[in-house]
Amino acid sequence: MRRFLFVSCLTFFAVSPASADITHAIKSSISLTVDGAGSISTRQPSSLAVSGSNVTLGTAPALGTLTSGTALGYTPGVYSITTAGDSFSYTESYIEGDDVPTVLSTTVTAGVVPAMPIFGSNTTTSGGVAGTLAGTIATDGAIAITSGGAGTTAIGQVIQELTIR
């Protein structure tokens, strides 16, 4: 009996107590975004191109002078066939570029672009309207998001993390 008691005592004291690290984390976030209005406009240039074969240039084509509110205009070229009876080709193209605008910028009002200059290339993005856009996270992790107007985004998240080592 003494041996049993002695071995029991040694076993009891030799066993180490259990230990564990417990970590609990709660992370929550809400992101509310309202898109901004924007506009990119590019004026297109005037261009004149001439090509041909078996033709002789008499008078060169010419572009006019560009002033605000008036067309650029051009004077076509005068050509003649170099060798009569032979085949020939001739191409002349003219593209009228964008006029010089009186206003080169516009004002954005409440996320809206009221007027844009009219150019050959325009990219316009309308802005968002916050309206009733809102979001909350309660202490119990409940998420409440209220949608806004066009061009808005609302994202809510709650992350609960439990680590036992």
Helices and strands as residue ranges (DSSP letters): H 2-14, E 22-34, E 38-42, E 47-53, E 55-59, E 62-63, E 74-75, E 78-81, E 89-95, E 121-125, E 134-137, E 143-146, E 152-164
